[in-house]
Amino acid sequence: MQYHRPRRRFSQNFLIDRSYIDRIVRSIAPRKNDHLVEIGPGRGALTESLLGAVAQMDAIEIDRDDAQLLEQRFSDKALTIHRADVLDFDFRSIGDGLRLVGNLPYHISTPILFAVDAIWDSVRDCHFMLQKEVVDRMGAAPATPEYGRLSVMLQYRWQVEPLFDVPPTVFRPQPKVWSSVVRMLPAHRISLKDSSLFRRVVEAAFSKRRKTLRNSLRELVLIEDFVVCDIDPVRRAETLSVADFASLANQVWLRLNASSE
């Protein structure tokens, strides 16, 4: 079978170590009737093992040559390949209860995570391999260097569980960084009045993370909002929990809606 060289514009680093492929599959623990959706299957190293465990699966691949190779390689398998950019793909069109998997392209991993977050209620779980630095930020706790906008926005709706690290030597070509495999489970535990307002508060707070909340949120949050939420306005964004941000956003929503009545 003819393979093309990995394309840098797609951030292609193919996993070639069977022991790590098997470890990822064991972490996913696929069952026959699971609705698996692989993002960026590449040449099918992970796809092959997953197809052996499920009745059918979907795969989203932007590289037309890799998509063609997959169609040829797995022509006798129940694999539906969607030739598409994952950032434009309509996941809801293929159903719900989705189990998302994939070695995500590192250059767009954060936009993909936010795209997945937007369809959280159609997802059963996710198992992704990403740059280790990104996984560290996804699961970071408040008051740590890694904690930031990504941490808050994902932990609002997801339980983030880093599973294991992956060295550069098991890829071809080798990336310059370590990778990590992470599990994400929907865990919508905090009630919000307005999720878009929550996002605006979080983005504003971390856009000037060295400033106090009073300064970074001056366009959205009043001193009286901080008082109601029992949050000191001289604190910085990285010291607030996800629940703190939700409390602030809800209080702003209540004040705005009360004043409009």
PEDA-V250317 format. One line per field, one symbol per residue. phi: phi as a letter, one per 30 degrees, with the letter a starting at -180 (. if undefined). burial: + if it has 16 or more other ideal C-beta (glycine too) atoms within 10 Angstrom, else -. A space follows every 10 residues. Layout:
# PEDA-V250317
phi->???
burial->???
This chain:
# PEDA-V250317
phi->.dcddecddc hdbddbcddd edddddddhd cecdcdbcci dicjddeedd ddcbdaacbc bddddddddd dddcdccdcc ccdadedcdc dddcjbidcd blcddddbdd edddddedce dccdabbbcb eedddddecd ceicdddaed edddddcbcc bdcacbdddc cbdddcbdcb cbcbbebdcc dbdadddedd dddddddbdd ddeeddcddb cceddddedh bddddcedcd dddddddddd dddddddddd d
burial->-----+---+ +++++----+ +--++--+-+ ---+++++++ ++++++++++ +--+--++++ +++--++-++ ---+----+- ++---+--+- +------+++ ++++++-+++ -++-+++--+ -++-++++++ ++-+++++++ -+---+++++ ++++++++-+ +-+--+---+ +-------++ ++++-+---+ -+----++++ ++-+++---- --+--++--+ +---++-++- +-+--+++-+ -+-+++++++ +++------- -
